[in-house]
Every structure is written in C-alpha cells, then in structure tokens.
C-alpha cells in the first residue's frame, strides 16, 4: 500500500525525488573545483543543478549549450583562456545543465589546466550517461568536492569552504551579466550563499565538503578510474577541444568513458 501511495504522489507531483550527489576528485583538479565552488557558492549559482539537454542528439539542444557557453564567457572560441598555454575555459554551471531551482544568476568561467578540464568533462559525461542519470533527462544532481587532505583543500579551493573573500584563481562572470562591462572580476567582498559547509568522511576513505551538513546525502556517486595511467594519458591527448565538443552525433570523450566506473559510497561520519 505504501508503495502505491508513493507512486501516486510521484505521478501527481507532490513528492520530489532527492537529487543525487556526484563527486569530483579535487586533489587532481584543484583549479576546476575552485571554479565550480566559487560560482556555486559565491556567484549564487548553487551546487544543485539539473542535466536538461542532450546536445549530441539534438540541434536545438546544441544551440542551447552554445548559448550557455556564451553566457558563461567561454564562447566564442578562441576566448580569453586561449592565450594561456595548456589551459581551457571552464564554465559553471556545465553547459548541459541549468540551476535546479530555475533561478538563473550569471554563469561564470575560469581558465583551468587543459587536462584537468578534460578530466572533469569525462566525469560529467559518465555521471550523465551512467549512474546516477542513466542517460535520462531531466536529472537533478548536487556537485560535491572530494579530496584526501582537508588542509590542502582549504588552501587550494577556499570557496568550497564558504570563503568568498578571496578569488585565488581567475574566476569571472560571463559577459551576459547584470553588469555592463562584459567579463569582469568579481568583488572580493561577496558573501557566500551557504555558511553551512562541513567536512564528512566517505566509506571509500576520502572526504567531501557537503553543503548544509549530511542531511539527504545518504548515497554519494563517485567516479573512479579503472586504469589511472591510461585515463591520464587519454585526457591529456584530447588537448584543447574548445567548442568542438558540441557537434551533434560525435563526442571526443566517448573512448574515455570506458576507463571510468561509478561507485556508490556512503557518509560514515563528520570530521570534527
């Protein structure tokens, strides 16, 4: 009977399934994690985002992704990061996502190490195509920074711990912001959207920064490499793919996804 009632509630829209937590290994991509956290926590974008388009299957969705990249400041290509050797323009939220609550603040970008950006791109696709989304849209997720050393994490990505007073990277808002000067460096005095970020240990032995504690974070999806050396070589070989990853029917990441697998882990306790 309970299952029937729950099904009816889901069909009637009175119950919303909790978003899935997806992790990114920040020890291997400090710059990418700092950019995600800065825009999530300091640029009012939030960690809760929704995969809502399939640009590889639809011309219309391809146009939406391109518009979002322009809004973030990463298109047209070449962009401001193109003059920096071995760097890519990394946007947040991801081009295939929107804010879950549909409140659209200014998207943002940062220039990050090319292979770090490619590794992030592979993980995004793995989560979208495999667990937890299984290729279905819309799919609500929470971005979760994962790391091994909390001291190093706080030093390299302070925004993940609600520190918005400094911008140690080069994070900027996109040109389609409320400001009239196009791409601009954000104020150093901006307040974080959350002061409730805490550190928790996962069953796999690593740590995560969870917004608002561990409530509703029962299962954490963690993408792991099957062959670390092969994965590192693959993301480095991709080079700077720029905006070419929006071509319908092809995806340069396809051959890399087989090098990843998604584990489910649980929160085993807070770090005091």
C-alpha positions as CSV (number, residue, x, y, z in Angstrom):
1,X,0.0,0.0,0.0
2,X,2.8,2.4,0.9
3,X,4.5,1.8,-2.5
4,X,1.2,2.5,-4.3
5,X,0.7,5.8,-2.4
6,X,4.2,6.9,-3.1
7,X,3.8,6.1,-6.8
8,X,0.6,8.1,-6.9
9,X,2.3,11.0,-5.1
10,X,5.1,10.9,-7.7
11,X,2.7,10.9,-10.6
12,X,0.8,13.8,-9.1
13,X,4.0,15.8,-8.4
14,X,3.6,16.0,-4.6
15,X,6.8,14.2,-3.9
16,X,10.2,15.1,-5.4
17,X,13.0,12.6,-5.5
18,X,16.2,13.8,-3.9
19,X,19.0,15.0,-6.1
20,X,21.9,12.6,-6.5
21,X,25.4,13.7,-5.2
22,X,28.2,13.4,-7.7
23,X,31.8,13.9,-6.7
24,X,34.8,15.4,-8.4
25,X,38.4,14.4,-7.2
26,X,39.7,17.8,-6.3
27,X,43.2,16.6,-5.5
28,X,43.6,16.1,-9.2
29,X,41.9,19.2,-10.3
30,X,42.1,22.0,-7.7
31,X,41.5,24.7,-10.2
32,X,38.4,23.1,-11.6
33,X,36.9,22.5,-8.1
34,X,37.7,26.1,-7.0
35,X,35.9,27.4,-10.1
36,X,32.9,25.2,-9.5
37,X,32.7,26.2,-5.8
38,X,33.3,29.9,-6.5
39,X,30.4,30.1,-8.9
40,X,28.2,27.8,-6.9
41,X,28.8,29.4,-3.5
42,X,30.0,33.0,-4.4
43,X,28.2,33.7,-7.7
44,X,24.8,32.5,-6.5
45,X,24.7,29.5,-8.9
46,X,24.4,26.8,-6.2
47,X,25.6,23.2,-6.2
48,X,22.2,21.9,-7.2
49,X,22.0,21.7,-11.0
50,X,19.9,19.7,-13.5
51,X,21.0,17.9,-16.6
52,X,18.3,19.0,-19.0
53,X,19.6,18.8,-22.6
54,X,21.3,16.3,-24.9
55,X,23.4,18.3,-27.4
56,X,24.8,15.2,-29.1
57,X,21.2,14.2,-30.1
58,X,19.5,17.5,-30.9
59,X,20.4,20.6,-32.9
60,X,18.1,22.6,-30.7
61,X,19.9,21.3,-27.6
62,X,23.2,22.0,-29.3
63,X,22.2,25.7,-29.7
64,X,21.1,25.8,-26.0
65,X,24.5,24.5,-24.9
66,X,26.3,27.0,-27.1
67,X,24.2,29.9,-25.8
68,X,25.0,28.8,-22.2
69,X,28.7,28.7,-23.0
70,X,28.5,32.2,-24.5
71,X,26.7,33.4,-21.3
72,X,29.5,32.0,-19.2
73,X,32.1,33.7,-21.3
74,X,33.7,30.5,-22.8
75,X,32.4,31.2,-26.4
76,X,33.1,32.3,-29.0
77,X,36.3,30.4,-29.4
78,X,39.1,31.5,-29.1
79,X,38.3,33.0,-25.7
80,X,40.3,34.8,-23.0
81,X,41.9,31.5,-22.0
82,X,43.2,30.6,-25.4
83,X,46.3,32.7,-25.0
84,X,47.3,30.7,-21.9
85,X,49.4,27.7,-22.8
86,X,47.7,24.3,-22.0
87,X,44.6,25.9,-20.5
88,X,40.9,25.7,-21.3
89,X,37.9,27.9,-20.4
90,X,35.8,26.0,-17.8
91,X,32.2,27.2,-17.3
92,X,29.9,26.7,-14.4
93,X,27.2,25.5,-14.3
94,X,28.0,22.9,-17.0
95,X,26.7,23.7,-20.5
96,X,24.3,20.7,-20.4
97,X,22.8,21.9,-17.1
98,X,20.7,24.6,-15.5
99,X,20.1,25.6,-11.9
100,X,17.7,23.2,-10.4
101,X,15.5,25.9,-8.9
102,X,15.5,27.7,-12.3
103,X,16.9,30.9,-10.8
104,X,19.5,31.9,-13.3
105,X,22.2,34.1,-12.0
106,X,25.2,35.0,-14.2
107,X,27.1,31.9,-15.4
108,X,30.8,32.1,-14.9
109,X,34.2,30.8,-16.1
110,X,37.8,30.3,-15.2
111,X,40.9,29.4,-17.1
112,X,42.0,26.0,-15.9
113,X,44.6,23.4,-16.8
114,X,43.6,21.7,-20.0
115,X,43.9,18.1,-18.9
116,X,42.0,19.0,-15.6
117,X,39.1,20.4,-17.7
118,X,39.1,17.3,-19.9
119,X,39.1,15.0,-16.9
120,X,36.1,17.0,-15.4
121,X,34.3,16.7,-18.8
122,X,34.8,12.9,-18.8
123,X,33.3,12.6,-15.3
124,X,30.4,14.8,-16.2
125,X,29.5,12.6,-19.1
126,X,30.0,9.4,-17.1
127,X,27.5,10.6,-14.4
128,X,25.1,11.8,-17.1
129,X,25.3,8.6,-19.2
130,X,25.8,6.0,-16.4
131,X,24.8,6.3,-12.8
132,X,23.1,8.3,-11.4
133,X,21.3,9.7,-14.5
134,X,21.4,6.7,-16.9
135,X,21.0,9.0,-19.9
136,X,17.6,10.3,-18.7
137,X,16.7,14.0,-18.5
138,X,15.9,15.9,-16.5
139,X,18.3,14.6,-13.9
140,X,18.9,16.6,-10.7
141,X,22.4,16.4,-9.1
142,X,24.4,18.1,-6.4
143,X,28.1,18.9,-7.2
144,X,30.3,17.6,-4.3
145,X,34.0,18.4,-3.9
146,X,36.0,15.3,-2.9
147,X,39.6,15.3,-1.5
148,X,42.1,13.5,0.6
149,X,43.7,16.3,2.6
150,X,41.5,18.9,4.2
151,X,44.3,21.4,4.9
152,X,45.4,21.3,1.3
153,X,41.8,21.5,0.2
154,X,41.1,24.7,2.2
155,X,44.3,26.3,0.8
156,X,43.7,25.4,-2.8
157,X,39.9,25.8,-3.1
158,X,38.7,28.1,-0.3
159,X,35.3,28.8,-2.0
160,X,34.4,25.2,-1.3
161,X,34.5,26.0,2.4
162,X,32.4,29.2,2.1
163,X,35.4,31.6,1.8
164,X,34.3,34.1,-0.8
165,X,36.6,36.9,0.4
166,X,39.4,35.8,-1.9
167,X,39.5,34.7,-5.5
168,X,42.8,32.9,-5.8
169,X,42.1,31.6,-9.2
170,X,40.8,33.7,-12.1
171,X,37.1,33.1,-11.9
172,X,34.9,35.6,-13.7
173,X,31.3,36.0,-14.6
174,X,30.2,35.8,-18.2
175,X,29.5,38.8,-20.4
176,X,25.7,38.4,-20.2
177,X,25.6,39.5,-16.6
178,X,23.7,42.4,-15.0
179,X,26.9,44.4,-15.2
180,X,27.6,46.4,-18.4
181,X,31.3,45.9,-18.7
182,X,31.2,42.4,-20.1
183,X,33.5,39.9,-18.5
184,X,34.6,41.3,-15.1
185,X,36.4,40.1,-12.0
186,X,34.0,39.7,-9.1
187,X,34.0,41.6,-5.9
188,X,36.2,40.2,-3.1
189,X,33.6,41.1,-0.5
190,X,30.8,38.9,-1.8
191,X,29.0,36.8,0.8
192,X,28.7,33.0,0.4
193,X,25.2,31.6,-0.2
194,X,25.9,29.0,2.4
195,X,27.8,29.1,5.7
196,X,26.9,25.5,6.5
197,X,29.6,23.6,4.5
198,X,31.0,20.8,6.6
199,X,33.5,18.0,6.1
200,X,32.5,14.4,6.1
201,X,34.3,11.1,5.5
202,X,33.1,8.7,2.9
203,X,33.1,4.9,3.1
204,X,35.9,4.8,0.5
205,X,38.2,6.8,2.8
206,X,38.2,10.2,1.1
207,X,36.5,13.4,2.3
208,X,33.7,15.6,0.9
209,X,32.5,19.1,1.6
210,X,28.8,18.9,1.9
211,X,26.6,22.0,1.9
212,X,24.2,22.1,4.9
213,X,25.6,19.1,6.6
214,X,24.9,15.4,5.7
215,X,21.1,15.6,5.6
216,X,19.8,13.8,2.4
217,X,23.3,12.7,1.4
218,X,22.8,9.0,2.0
219,X,24.3,7.8,-1.2
220,X,27.3,9.5,-2.9
221,X,28.2,8.7,-6.5
222,X,32.0,8.5,-7.0
223,X,33.5,8.1,-10.5
224,X,36.7,6.1,-10.3
225,X,39.4,5.3,-12.9
226,X,39.9,1.7,-13.9
227,X,43.4,2.5,-15.1
228,X,44.8,5.8,-13.8
229,X,47.7,5.9,-16.2
230,X,45.5,5.2,-19.3
231,X,43.0,7.8,-18.1
232,X,45.6,10.5,-17.5
233,X,47.1,9.9,-21.0
234,X,43.7,10.0,-22.6
235,X,42.6,13.3,-21.1
236,X,46.0,14.8,-21.9
237,X,45.8,13.6,-25.5
238,X,42.5,15.3,-26.0
239,X,44.2,18.7,-25.9
240,X,42.2,21.8,-26.1
241,X,38.9,20.7,-27.7
242,X,37.4,24.2,-27.3
243,X,33.8,24.4,-28.5
244,X,34.2,21.4,-30.9
245,X,32.5,19.2,-28.3
246,X,29.1,20.4,-29.3
247,X,28.9,18.6,-32.6
248,X,25.8,16.5,-32.9
249,X,26.5,12.8,-33.3
250,X,30.1,12.8,-32.1
251,X,31.8,13.2,-28.8
252,X,35.6,13.1,-28.4
253,X,35.1,11.8,-24.8
254,X,33.4,8.5,-25.9
255,X,36.5,6.4,-25.8
256,X,37.5,7.7,-22.4
257,X,34.3,6.8,-20.6
258,X,35.2,3.1,-20.7
259,X,38.1,3.9,-18.4
260,X,35.7,5.1,-15.7
261,X,33.3,3.3,-13.4
262,X,30.8,4.8,-10.9
263,X,30.8,3.5,-7.3
264,X,28.2,4.3,-4.7
265,X,29.6,5.3,-1.3
266,X,28.0,6.4,1.9
267,X,28.8,9.1,4.5
268,X,30.3,7.4,7.5
269,X,30.8,10.3,9.8
270,X,31.7,14.0,10.2
271,X,35.2,15.3,10.6
272,X,35.3,17.3,13.9
